[in-house]
Amino acid sequence: MREKIKTIQERLEHDAKFQEAVKKIRPEWSFWGIMSIGLFFFLPELITAIWQPELIAWAHLHAITEPVDIVRKMYSMLEEMFRNGVSWVNVGLGVLFLWWAAKSR
């Protein structure tokens, strides 16, 4: 298994198309690159951390008053998501993308 992974890694290291694709998806170390990472990964978690009780109450109110069943289920799932709090996976991905962008300077 290790040898198979090694051969795949060696093939990817020398594949020009793969290297070009990696360069295209790498976030840029610019104002807009950093802002996009911040807005997509950190801002939702910051909002959840600050206004978690209000967001839970809002979702619960809509979950019990919504007449349409599918929308009521959506608000219930949203309420559960807000109860779980900050997504550390999302924060970790944001940190990794910032590190990757800084490394590419």
Rosetta blueprint (number, residue, H / E / L):
1 M L
2 R H
3 E H
4 K H
5 I H
6 K H
7 T H
8 I H
9 Q H
10 E H
11 R H
12 L H
13 E H
14 H H
15 D L
16 A H
17 K H
18 F H
19 Q H
20 E H
21 A H
22 V H
23 K H
24 K H
25 I H
26 R L
27 P L
28 E L
29 W L
30 S L
31 F H
32 W H
33 G H
34 I H
35 M H
36 S H
37 I H
38 G H
39 L H
40 F H
41 F H
42 F H
43 L H
44 P H
45 E H
46 L H
47 I H
48 T H
49 A H
50 I H
51 W H
52 Q H
53 P H
54 E H
55 L H
56 I H
57 A H
58 W H
59 A H
60 H H
61 L H
62 H H
63 A H
64 I H
65 T H
66 E L
67 P L
68 V L
69 D H
70 I H
71 V H
72 R H
73 K H
74 M H
75 Y H
76 S H
77 M H
78 L H
79 E H
80 E H
81 M H
82 F H
83 R H
84 N H
85 G L
86 V L
87 S L
88 W H
89 V H
90 N H
91 V H
92 G H
93 L H
94 G H
95 V H
96 L H
97 F H
98 L H
99 W H
100 W H
101 A H
102 A H
103 K H
104 S L
105 R L
